[in-house]
Amino acid sequence: MGINKRTSWAAGLALASALLIAACSGSGNGNGNDTPTEPTLVVAVNVGSRQSVSWEGVEYSPDRFSTGGTASSTTADIGGVDEQGQTLFQTERYGTYTYDIPVTDATYDIELHFVEMFHNAAGSRSFTVTVEDEAAVTELDLFASAGLNNAYSAVVNNIRVNDGYLTISLE
């Protein structure tokens, strides 16, 4: 199997709040029986913020690698996260935007973290997340799924990167 990568994006989106990319490598013996190891952090981004913040033992750097969208924030309490997670989930990038994250060519698992901090009714907003030109999460209505100001996560597995950039788009 060679190298497996694990990516996690904590995000307040269309609404994104943060992005975490970690690598998980096998034993590398080449016979297809590689033993995976624990993920190793590659990059973590505090989406929509110019500040670094630590949450669950990970240091999220200021927002980078994005094109489009608008940064925003709230002072509301965010449900489903501890006190440290409040700062991370209180910022976002919304609208249509793309992240092109420089990575080594490999296979990635991505964990996306979101919060709806504006709309307060189901059906008010839904969006699609595309990863490497494939729809990964479709028609997600955060309010219907988690309510207002509550953290929500989605996982996308086995994303192959062949061009040196992990591309994640939200529309």
Disulfide bonds with the S-S distance in Angstrom:
none
